[in-house]
């Protein structure tokens, strides 16, 4: 299983750790911390949106379905 959490360090409290322990019960895990600046975040979101657009175009879906895909992408990325 793979999970990525985007958060502020202030959100890393006991409750967060408890949830992680429940999600990955008795598992060996790697924890990596990467400090993000605003540019990193925007670049990541843009890359995700582009990947969803490329996926839609590659599948040959119609315009209405492409609009649905764009709305889904915007919702997932927090633009709605």
C-alpha positions in Angstrom: 0.0 0.0 0.0 1.2 3.5 -0.8 0.0 6.8 0.7 1.1 10.4 0.4 0.0 13.0 2.9 0.4 16.7 2.2 0.2 18.7 5.4 1.7 21.3 7.6 4.0 20.0 10.4 1.5 21.4 12.9 -0.9 18.7 11.8 1.4 15.9 12.8 -0.1 15.2 16.2 -0.8 12.1 18.2 -4.2 11.7 16.4 -2.4 11.6 13.0 0.1 9.0 14.3 -2.7 6.9 15.7 -4.5 7.0 12.3 -1.3 5.9 10.5 -0.9 3.0 12.9 -4.4 1.8 12.2 -3.9 2.2 8.4 -0.6 0.3 8.4 -1.1 -2.1 11.3 2.1 -4.0 12.1 3.7 -2.9 8.8 7.3 -1.8 8.2 7.1 1.6 6.6 9.4 4.3 5.3 8.7 7.9 6.4 10.2 10.7 4.3 9.9 14.4 5.0 10.2 16.8 2.1 9.8 20.5 2.7 7.5 21.9 0.0 7.4 25.5 -1.1 4.5 27.0 -3.0 6.2 26.3 -6.4 6.6 22.6 -5.6 2.9 22.3 -4.7 1.7 24.1 -7.8 4.0 22.0 -10.0 2.7 18.8 -8.4 -0.9 19.9 -8.9 -0.3 20.9 -12.5 1.4 17.6 -13.2 -1.6 15.7 -11.7 -4.0 17.7 -13.8 -2.0 17.2 -16.9 -1.8 13.4 -16.3 -5.6 13.3 -16.0 -6.1 15.3 -19.2 -3.6 13.1 -21.0 -5.4 10.0 -19.8 -8.7 11.4 -21.1 -7.3 12.3 -24.5 -5.5 8.9 -24.8 -8.8 7.0 -24.1 -10.5 8.8 -27.0 -13.4 9.9 -24.9 -15.9 12.5 -26.2 -16.2 16.1 -25.2 -18.9 15.5 -22.5 -16.9 12.8 -20.9 -13.8 15.0 -21.1 -15.7 17.7 -19.2 -16.6 15.2 -16.6 -12.9 14.2 -16.3 -11.9 17.9 -16.0 -14.5 18.4 -13.2 -13.2 15.3 -11.4 -9.6 16.5 -11.7 -10.5 20.0 -10.4 -12.4 18.4 -7.4 -9.5 16.1 -6.6 -7.0 18.9 -6.8 -9.2 21.2 -4.7 -10.1 23.7 -7.4 -13.9 23.4 -6.9 
